[in-house]
Structures are given as structure tokens and as C-alpha cells.
């Protein structure tokens, strides 16, 4: 059922968004005003320029002070591990593109501070919208949050405190920033729902760390629901129920109890091996972007780092990090994770996303343009700097080097030759490095999948980036709301592509891992297990759940299921059959209510 206005809210009104933090919350709605500020752009006289710049700088100062206050007030250990997010926002407040870009517009275009900031944020937003990788694209939300804070300070508008509630309830807001989420009191806030947001935003990551059910991307829930409305939030399925009936309330109360019982049991899996009842072992690693995430990854039971996104060393900087800066970071990561392995992925973004003097904004289709290994080979000085840093750091632990977006043999051989050249240069300089450093590639293009048998002969490992592989194979832009429904991980073409890649790796005797979203989704574990992948790399918070599925699903049964699924003609058929099996085998995790 749906409702059209706050005054006409039907019983059992079901809304579906994006579930970003699992669990069930039941309570009354607390409306929080987080609507975007409307910046009014107006021209100014030349004599007002310095005054407007001073106002902007003061708003920056106030924003820094507010974030520092929030940072110092955090005591929840689960959130302390993510304080680097506040540090990231503080760094954004010093970013040259944001600060000097805004000041430059005030001076050059004689526009007020609010209008100049609005224009600058739009330019930054356009850069992020061209990023193909969902995880990286979601980082634009951090820029938006910081920009909104500065704009509010410019306009003298204070934020409604997220801690100002006298009873327990569910927050409903247009959006929540990571700073908002860090201030949530779990004894008072049972869950939250927002109009905006994505699965990989920092706010979603924090919600998972807090263990608070959350659903985002509902688009207009704030205009639909009045404060005080009874509500249920199912962060597992992405469902929100407004004005639940007595029967629905009882159903979800039971689901809430079942989920919480299952979650308590998952903690015991952290220290256990990922081994099926019939003896098949998998290696589960974590994906990270910052060094501060390592303690949480190891605590969750990660057997090393399967993907370190090195592009985060570059993003937001006016200049790329030099060799020594990169070496020190790679060294620290390897030492902290040792003796477990760390897989460092070389740059997987285009130059316009972090280096001002390189502008790729005129590309007609950036997703198919100069990105990943193509960009690195086009910018060899930059690439060699990164390779030197990684090679030097490789002696401080167990390191693997991974190349993104490889589409053919020529790119691989060209890169291999460059790596050999860098090794020779380091040796001539008397610098130590691991000459046996394993070099692997990400399989994320259809061409690489089709020649996986050839590529496997010349690399040490494969890692499948399912996000891009699915998108390119199905010709679907996940960010395009008109075709996003066609993004189907269980499409028969995808299952066959995954099978072919796994077989190519086995025949060549190299390990094959999966590091896209499929790896961290427990729903797909039987399929990945049956396909024969030896390693999965995921968000650290997913490891215990995936371990549980592995330990409870025999390989022989998974293989029989895969044989059955491969015969089905559509993704929907595959999904329905898999849902039935998972609900029967693991009802506490995959049992679904009837809607």
C-alpha cells in the first residue's frame, strides 16, 4: 500500500529503499531537519570581495571547530575506530579545490561566498559523478556533507542536534552526515531512514559499525511521514513499514528477536577458519581504503587485506603523493598486517579525479575511457613513482601487486616490462625490494574474462571485480536509475563468465579471488564456493556472516545447487531458487516476510 500525504497515511504502508545496515528497529519516528540549504547566488561589488572572503574563511574555521568538538566527544569504541572519517572531513576543509576554488570565484566572478561555494561544490560533484566505481563515487557524499556544513555556517543556520530526544525512536531525515551518525546514542536511537544515501557511503559504514538498522535512498520519506508515527525499519531487506498493523508488528518483532540471536552467534565465528563441513577451506580477506581500518579488519577475523585501494592516497590532494610518502604508508600497512598478506591495487581512477593539471573531463564516456591501468600507462612518471614505493615496501611483509582494468595481453606485458625496468633501477640504486613480488590482475572487463586462459599464463593471481564485470557484461550503468534494475549478479551470463574465469585460474595453477560486492554478500556464498574460488575479499563487517555460511554449507551441496542454477534461463529464476534454498537452510538469516 502507498500513501500520498502525511495526513493520509495508510496502515501497513510499505516503502522499499536500500538496506545498508542489517537488523530490525521498531519505534516512533523522530523527524530531523537535514534538508539541503538553498544557497542564493548574487553579484557583489569589487569593494565587497575581501569581506565575502573573510566570511567564507570564518565559516571554514567554525566548521573545523565543530568537527573537532564532535571528534573529541566520541567515546563509543566501535565509532572510535572510524574517527578517520572526521579526519577526512577536516582535510576536505583544507582542500585547495574547495577553499581556493571558492575564493577564486569570489574574486574573479564577483559573486557572494554562498554562490561561489555552490559553484565549487557543483564542479566537484560533476567530477565524482564520472567515477564508475560505486565505492569511490559515494565519496562525493563526504564533499556534500562538508559543503553543507560550511554553507550553514555562512548563512548562520544551526543544525538540529541529533542527540536532542527525550525518548527512544527512529530517525527520519533527508540525509545524515557521518558526523551526525557518530553522535547517535544507541540507547536512544533505534534506527534511521533517509531520503538520500548509498550502500557504500561513510554514513552506511558507521551505521553497520554501530549495529543500527538503517535504510537509505527512499527519496521522499520525509515528506510522507509525520513525527511520532509508529514505524518498523528492516535494514536487511531495505523495507520500511509505516503504521504497522498488529499482525505486522508481531511478525517483525519475531524477526527482530531471531536476527539479534543470530548476530550474537556470529561473533563466535570471527576466530574460526572458513571451512565447509566437508573440508573445503576459503581465505577471507578485507577491503580497505585507509590504514586506520586495519585494526577493525583483523578484529573481525580477516586473514589479511585482499584489496587496498591506493587511489585514496591521491584523492583530494592538490598534488599526488611522492615516492617516500607512499612508501611509508605501504610499509606501515604491511607491518601491521604481517604475517598475513596485503594486496595493493595500483591507481584505479582517471587523472581528473586527483591531479588538476590532467583534465579528462571532455571524455564522452569516462567509464570506457582513460582509467585504471590505461591511465597509469599513459602517465608513466606517476606510475613508476607508485611502483617504486610498492616495491620498496614489499620487503616489510607479504605483499601482492594488483593491476586494475586490464583488458588485454598488450597492457599486461607492457606493465610487466615497466615493473622489470623499475626493479632494475632500484637494484642499481642499492635499494632492497622483493624481486619475487606476486603480480596479479583484476578481471573486470568482458575481454579479460574471454581470454582469462591466456592472461592466467602470465600472472600470479586473478581477482574478479564483480561490480565492473557485471556492469560491462550487461551494458548497465548502475548509477542510471532507468536501467539499474538490469544490474543482475545472478544473470546466467555472469554465472558463466565467473565459471570460465575460475576454470582458467585452476588450469594455470593460480589463485582466483573475488573482491567485488558479491564476495561480501552471504546470499551468494554457495555459488562462489561451488565455482571454486579460493579467496574472497570484502568489507570487514561481512566476514563473520560469510564464515558462518561457509561452515554450514557443504561443498558437495553447493556444487549440486550450482549445476541446477546454471540450467535456469533468467536471473529471476536463479534468484528465486537460491532464495528458497537459503531460506530453508538458514531461516534466521534469509527467511523473508510476506509483503
C-alpha positions in Angstrom: 0.0 0.0 0.0 1.1 3.6 -0.5 0.1 6.9 0.9 0.2 10.3 -0.8 0.4 12.7 2.0 1.2 13.0 5.7 -2.4 13.4 6.5 -3.4 10.2 4.7 -1.0 7.6 5.9 -2.5 4.1 5.5 -1.9 1.2 7.8 0.9 -1.1 6.8 2.4 1.4 4.3 5.4 -0.4 2.9 8.3 1.6 1.5 11.4 0.0 -0.1 14.9 1.6 -0.2 18.4 0.4 0.2 19.2 -1.6 3.3 22.7 -0.5 4.4 22.8 -1.8 7.9 21.0 -5.1 8.8 18.6 -5.7 11.7 15.1 -4.6 12.7 14.1 -1.5 14.6 10.6 -0.8 15.9 9.6 2.6 17.3 8.2 6.0 16.8 9.6 8.4 14.1 11.8 11.3 15.1 11.9 13.8 12.3 15.3 15.6 12.0 15.7 18.6 9.7 18.6 17.9 7.4 17.2 19.4 4.2 19.8 21.0 2.0 20.3 24.7 2.3 19.3 26.8 -0.7 22.4 29.0 -1.5 21.3 32.3 -3.0 23.9 33.5 -5.6 24.1 37.2 -6.0 26.7 39.6 -7.6 28.8 41.8 -5.3 30.8 45.0 -5.8 34.6 44.8 -6.0 34.8 46.5 -2.6 32.9 43.6 -1.0 35.3 40.9 -2.2 37.5 40.8 0.9 34.5 40.9 3.2 33.0 37.9 1.5 36.3 36.0 1.6 36.6 36.7 5.3 33.0 35.4 5.8 34.0 32.2 3.9 37.2 31.7 5.9 35.3 32.2 9.2 32.7 29.6 8.1 35.6 27.2 7.4 37.0 27.9 10.8 33.7 27.3 12.5 33.3 24.0 10.6 36.7 22.8 11.7 35.9 23.6 15.3 32.5 21.8 15.2 34.2 18.7 13.7 36.9 18.7 16.3 34.3 19.0 19.1 32.4 16.0 17.7 35.7 14.1 17.3 36.7 14.7 21.0 33.2 13.8 22.2 33.1 10.3 20.7 33.6 7.5 23.3 31.9 4.5 21.6 34.8 2.2 20.8 33.0 0.9 17.7 33.0 4.5 16.4 36.5 5.5 17.6 37.8 3.0 15.0 36.2 5.2 12.4 37.4 8.7 13.6 39.5 8.8 10.4 36.2 9.8 8.7 36.2 13.0 10.7 39.9 13.5 9.9 38.9 13.1 6.2 36.3 15.8 6.6 38.8 18.1 8.3 41.2 17.5 5.3 38.4 18.4 2.9 38.1 21.7 4.7 41.8 22.4 3.7 41.4 21.1 0.2 42.7 23.6 -2.4 40.0 22.9 -4.9 37.3 23.6 -2.3 38.9 26.6 -0.5 41.0 28.3 -3.2 38.4 27.4 -5.8 35.7 29.2 -3.9 37.9 32.2 -3.1 39.0 32.4 -6.7 35.3 32.6 -7.8 34.6 35.3 -5.3 37.5 37.4 -6.7 37.1 36.6 -10.4 33.4 36.5 -10.9 32.4 39.0 -8.1 29.9 36.6 -6.6 29.0 36.2 -2.9 30.5 33.5 -0.8 27.4 31.3 -0.8 27.1 31.4 -4.6 30.9 30.8 -5.1 30.8 27.8 -2.7 27.7 26.5 -4.6 29.5 26.6 -7.9 32.6 25.0 -6.5 30.6 22.1 -5.0 28.9 21.6 -8.3 32.2 21.3 -10.1 33.4 18.7 -7.5 30.1 16.9 -7.8 30.5 16.6 -11.6 34.0 15.1 -11.1 32.6 12.4 -8.8 29.6 11.6 -11.0 32.0 10.5 -13.7 33.6 7.9 -11.4 32.5 4.4 -12.5 33.3 2.6 -9.2 30.3 2.9 -6.8 32.6 2.9 -3.7 34.6 5.9 -5.0 31.5 7.6 -6.3 30.0 7.5 -2.9 32.9 9.6 -1.5 31.1 12.6 -3.1 28.7 12.4 -0.1 31.6 13.4 2.1 32.2 16.6 0.0 28.5 17.3 0.1 28.4 16.9 3.9 31.3 19.2 4.4 30.0 21.7 1.9 26.6 21.7 3.6 28.2 22.4 7.0 30.2 25.3 5.6 27.1 26.7 3.9 25.1 26.5 7.1 27.8 28.4 8.9 27.9 31.0 6.2 24.2 31.6 6.4 24.1 31.5 10.2 21.8 28.4 10.3 22.5 25.9 13.0 21.8 22.1 12.8 19.1 20.5 14.9 21.1 18.3 17.4 20.7 14.7 16.7 21.0 13.9 20.4 18.1 16.1 21.4 15.5 13.4 22.0 13.7 12.6 25.3 12.6 9.1 24.2 13.7 6.2 22.0 12.8 6.3 18.4 13.7 6.0 14.7 15.4 9.0 13.0 13.9 10.1 9.7 15.9 12.7 7.8 16.6 13.9 4.3 20.2 12.8 4.8 22.6 12.2 7.7 26.3 13.0 7.6 29.0 10.8 9.2 29.3 13.5 11.9 25.6 13.1 12.6 25.9 9.3 12.8 28.9 9.4 15.1 26.8 11.3 17.7 24.0 8.8 17.7 23.2 7.4 21.1 22.4 3.7 20.7 20.4 3.7 23.9 18.0 6.3 22.3 18.2 5.9 18.5 16.9 2.5 17.4 17.5 3.0 13.6 17.4 5.6 10.9 15.8 6.2 7.5 16.9 8.8 4.9 15.8 10.2 1.5 19.3 10.2 0.2 22.3 7.8 0.6 24.0 4.8 -0.8 25.2 1.4 0.3 28.9 2.3 0.5 28.7 5.8 2.0 30.6 6.6 5.2 27.3 7.0 7.0 26.3 3.5 6.0 29.6 2.1 7.1 29.2 3.8 10.5 25.6 2.5 10.9 27.0 -1.0 10.4 29.7 -0.4 13.0 27.1 0.9 15.5 24.8 -2.1 14.7 21.9 0.2 14.0 19.4 -0.9 11.4 19.3 1.7 8.5 17.5 2.1 5.2 18.5 4.9 2.8 17.6 6.1 -0.7 13.8 6.3 0.0 13.7 9.6 -1.9 10.7 11.2 -0.3 10.0 9.6 3.1 10.5 12.9 5.0 7.6 14.4 3.0 5.4 11.4 3.7 5.7 10.6 7.4 4.9 12.9 10.4 6.8 12.8 13.7 5.5 10.3 16.2 4.3 7.8 13.5 4.9 4.1 14.5 7.4 2.6 12.2 9.5 -0.6 11.5 12.9 -0.5 9.8 14.2 -3.7 8.3 17.8 -2.9 7.3 18.4 -6.3 5.9 15.7 -6.2 3.2 15.6 -2.4 2.8 12.0 -2.3 3.9 10.3 0.4 6.0 6.7 -0.1 7.3 4.8 2.9 8.5 1.7 2.5 10.8 2.2 -1.3 11.1 -0.8 -3.4 11.9 -0.8 -5.6 14.9 -0.1 -8.7 12.8 2.8 -7.0 11.1 4.2 -5.7 14.4 4.2 -9.3 15.8 5.8 -10.7 12.7 8.7 -8.2 12.7 9.1 -8.4 16.5 9.8 -12.1 16.0 12.2 -11.3 13.1 14.0 -8.8 15.3 14.5 -11.4 18.0 15.7 -14.0 15.5 18.1 -11.6 14.0 19.6 -10.5 17.3 20.0 -14.1 18.4 21.8 -14.9 15.1 24.1 -11.9 15.4 25.2 -13.0 18.9 26.1 -16.3 17.5 28.1 -14.7 14.6 30.7 -13.3 17.0 31.9 -16.8 17.7 32.8 -17.3 14.0 35.5 -14.5 13.9 38.3 -16.7 15.2 37.2 -19.8 13.2 38.5 -20.9 9.8 36.3 -20.5 6.8 35.9 -24.3 6.1 32.9 -26.2 4.8 31.6 -29.3 6.7 33.3 -31.5 4.0 36.7 -29.8 4.4 37.0 -27.1 1.7 38.8 -24.1 3.0 38.5 -20.5 1.8 40.6 -17.5 2.6 38.6 -14.4 3.7 40.3 -11.0 3.5 39.2 -7.4 4.0 38.9 -4.5 1.6 40.2 -1.2 3.0 41.0 2.3 1.9 42.8 3.7 4.9 45.4 2.4 7.3 43.1 3.2 10.3 40.7 0.4 9.1 43.3 -2.4 9.7 42.5 -3.0 13.5 38.8 -3.5 12.8 39.6 -5.8 9.8 41.8 -8.0 12.0 39.4 -8.0 14.9 36.6 -9.2 12.5 38.8 -12.2 11.6 40.2 -11.1 8.3 43.1 -13.2 7.0 44.9 -10.2 5.5 43.9 -7.4 3.2 42.6 -8.6 -0.2 42.2 -5.0 -1.6 44.0 -1.8 -0.5 42.5 1.0 -2.7 45.6 3.1 -3.2 43.7 5.8 -5.0 42.7 7.2 -1.7 46.2 8.4 -1.2 45.7 10.7 -4.2 42.1 11.9 -3.9 41.6 15.4 -2.6 45.3 16.3 -2.8 46.4 19.2 -4.9 49.4 17.1 -5.9 50.0 13.3 -6.0 51.9 11.9 -3.0 55.6 11.4 -3.7 57.5 8.1 -3.6 58.6 8.5 0.1 55.1 9.4 1.3 53.7 6.3 -0.5 56.5 4.1 0.7 55.9 5.0 4.4 52.1 4.2 4.1 52.6 0.9 2.3 55.3 -0.1 4.8 53.1 0.6 7.8 50.2 -1.4 6.3 52.4 -4.4 5.5 53.9 -4.3 9.0 50.6 -4.0 10.8 49.0 -6.9 8.8 52.1 -9.2 8.9 52.4 -12.1 8.6 49.2 -12.0 6.7 49.3 -10.8 3.1 48.3 -7.4 1.7 47.2 -6.9 -1.9 47.8 -3.3 -3.1 45.9 -2.2 -6.2 47.5 0.4 -8.3 45.6 3.5 -9.3 42.1 2.8 -10.5 40.9 6.3 -11.3 41.3 8.8 -14.1 43.7 11.8 -13.7 41.0 14.4 -13.5 39.9 12.9 -10.2 43.0 13.9 -8.3 45.5 15.8 -10.4 44.4 19.2 -11.5 46.8 19.7 -14.4 45.5 16.5 -16.1 42.0 17.1 -17.4 39.9 14.2 -18.8 36.6 15.9 -18.4 36.0 16.1 -22.1 35.8 12.3 -22.5 32.5 11.3 -24.0 32.3 8.2 -21.9 34.7 8.2 -18.9 33.7 4.7 -17.8 35.1 3.4 -21.1 37.9 5.9 -21.2 41.4 6.5 -19.7 41.1 4.8 -16.3 42.8 2.0 -14.4 45.9 0.6 -16.0 45.2 2.6 -19.1 45.7 5.8 -17.2 48.8 4.5 -15.4 50.5 3.5 -18.7 49.6 6.9 -20.1 51.1 8.7 -17.1 54.3 6.6 -16.7 56.2 9.0 -14.4 53.3 8.9 -11.9 53.0 5.1 -12.3 56.7 4.5 -11.8 56.6 6.5 -8.6 53.9 4.3 -7.3 55.7 1.1 -8.4 58.9 2.1 -6.8 57.1 2.8 -3.5 55.3 -0.5 -3.5 58.4 -2.5 -4.4 60.5 -0.8 -1.7 57.7 -1.5 0.9 57.4 -5.2 -0.3 60.3 -6.3 2.0 58.3 -5.3 5.1 55.7 -8.0 4.8 53.8 -10.3 2.4 52.9 -8.1 -0.4 51.0 -8.6 -3.7 50.6 -6.1 -6.5 47.3 -5.9 -8.4 46.6 -4.1 -11.7 43.1 -2.8 -12.4 41.0 -2.7 -15.6 43.3 -4.9 -17.7 41.6 -5.6 -21.0 44.2 -7.5 -22.9 47.6 -9.1 -23.1 49.4 -6.0 -24.5 48.6 -3.9 -21.4 49.7 -6.7 -19.2 53.0 -7.2 -21.0 53.7 -3.5 -21.2 53.2 -3.2 -17.4 55.3 -6.3 -16.7 58.1 -4.7 -18.7 57.8 -1.4 -16.8 57.9 -3.3 -13.5 61.1 -5.1 -14.6 62.6 -1.7 -15.5 61.7 -0.2 -12.1 63.3 -3.3 -10.4 66.5 -2.8 -12.3 66.6 0.8 -11.4 66.1 0.1 -7.7 68.8 -2.6 -7.8 71.2 -0.2 -9.4 70.5 2.3 -6.6 71.1 -0.4 -4.0 67.6 -0.3 -2.6 66.0 -3.5 -1.3 62.8 -5.0 -2.7 61.1 -8.3 -3.2 62.1 -9.5 -6.7 59.6 -12.3 -6.4 56.7 -9.9 -5.7 53.5 -11.6 -7.0 51.8 -9.6 -9.7 48.1 -10.2 -10.5 45.3 -8.5 -12.4 41.7 -7.7 -11.8 39.3 -9.4 -14.2 36.5 -6.8 -14.6 36.1 -6.4 -18.4 34.4 -8.9 -20.8 37.6 -9.0 -22.9 39.7 -10.1 -19.9 37.1 -12.7 -19.0 37.1 -14.1 -22.5 40.9 -14.5 -22.6 41.3 -15.5 -19.0 43.1 -18.6 -20.0 45.7 -16.6 -21.9 46.1 -14.0 -19.1 46.4 -16.7 -16.5 49.7 -17.9 -18.0 51.4 -14.6 -17.4 50.2 -13.5 -13.9 50.5 -14.9 -10.4 46.8 -14.4 -9.4 43.4 -13.2 -10.5 41.0 -11.1 -8.5 37.5 -10.6 -10.0 36.0 -7.1 -9.6 32.3 -8.2 -9.9 30.9 -4.7 -9.8 32.5 -3.6 -13.1 32.4 -7.1 -14.7 28.6 -7.2 -14.2 28.2 -3.7 -15.4 30.2 -4.1 -18.5 28.9 -7.6 -19.4 25.3 -6.5 -19.1 25.9 -2.9 -20.5 24.2 -1.4 -17.5 25.1 1.8 -15.6 24.2 1.1 -12.0 24.0 4.8 -11.3 21.4 5.3 -14.0 18.0 4.9 -12.3 16.4 4.0 -15.6 18.4 0.8 -16.2 19.8 0.0 -12.7 17.2 -2.8 -12.3 19.0 -4.7 -15.1 22.2 -4.9 -12.9 21.8 -8.6 -12.0 24.7 -10.5 -10.4 22.7 -13.8 -10.9 22.3 -13.3 -14.7 23.1 -16.5 -16.4 25.8 -14.7 -18.5 27.5 -13.6 -15.3 27.5 -17.0 -13.7 29.0 -18.5 -16.9 31.7 -15.8 -17.0 32.6 -16.4 -13.4 32.8 -20.1 -14.1 35.1 -19.6 -17.1 37.5 -17.3 -15.1 37.6 -19.8 -12.2 38.4 -22.7 -14.5 41.1 -20.7 -16.3 42.8 -20.0 -12.9 42.6 -23.6 -11.9 44.1 -24.8 -15.1 47.0 -22.4 -14.8 47.5 -23.2 -11.1 47.0 -19.7 -9.8 44.6 -18.5 -7.0 41.4 -16.7 -8.1 39.7 -14.4 -5.7 36.5 -12.2 -5.8 36.7 -8.7 -4.3 33.5 -7.1 -5.5 30.2 -6.7 -3.7 29.3 -10.3 -4.4 32.1 -11.5 -2.2 30.7 -9.8 0.9 27.1 -10.8 0.3 26.3 -14.0 2.2 23.5 -14.8 -0.2 26.0 -15.6 -2.9 28.4 -17.7 -0.9 27.2 -21.1 -2.1 27.6 -20.0 -5.7 31.1 -18.6 -5.2 32.0 -21.7 -3.2 30.8 -24.1 -5.9 32.6 -22.1 -8.6 35.9 -22.9 -6.8 37.1 -19.5 -5.8 39.9 -19.9 -3.2 39.7 -16.4 -1.8 37.0 -13.8 -1.1 37.7 -10.2 -0.1 35.1 -8.0 1.4 34.1 -5.3 3.9 35.4 -6.4 7.3 31.9 -6.4 8.8 30.8 -9.1 6.4 33.4 -11.7 7.3 31.7 -13.4 10.2 28.4 -13.8 8.3 30.2 -15.2 5.3 32.2 -17.6 7.5 29.0 -18.9 9.0 27.6 -19.7 5.6 30.8 -21.4 4.5 31.0 -23.5 7.7 27.3 -24.6 7.3 27.1 -25.3 3.6 28.9 -28.5 2.3 30.8 -28.0 -0.9 29.1 -31.0 -2.5 25.6 -29.5 -1.9 26.8 -26.1 -3.2 28.1 -27.8 -6.4 24.8 -29.6 -6.9 22.9 -26.4 -6.4 25.2 -24.6 -9.0 24.6 -27.3 -11.5 20.9 -26.7 -11.1 21.2 -22.9 -11.3 23.3 -22.9 -14.4 20.4 -24.5 -16.3 17.9 -21.8 -15.4 17.2 -19.2 -18.2 16.8 -15.9 -16.2 18.3 -14.1 -13.3 14.9 -14.0 -11.6 14.6 -17.8 -11.9 18.1 -18.2 -10.4 17.3 -15.7 -7.6 14.1 -17.4 -6.6 15.6 -20.8 -6.5 18.6 -19.6 -4.4 16.2 -17.7 -2.1 14.3 -20.9 -1.5 17.4 -22.9 -0.7 18.9 -20.2 1.6 15.6 -19.6 3.5 15.3 -23.4 4.1 18.9 -23.9 5.2 19.3 -20.6 7.1 15.9 -19.3 8.0 17.2 -16.9 10.7 19.4 -15.1 8.1 17.4 -15.5 4.9 13.8 -16.1 5.9 11.6 -13.4 4.3 8.3 -12.0 5.5 5.4 -12.0 3.1 4.6 -8.5 1.9 
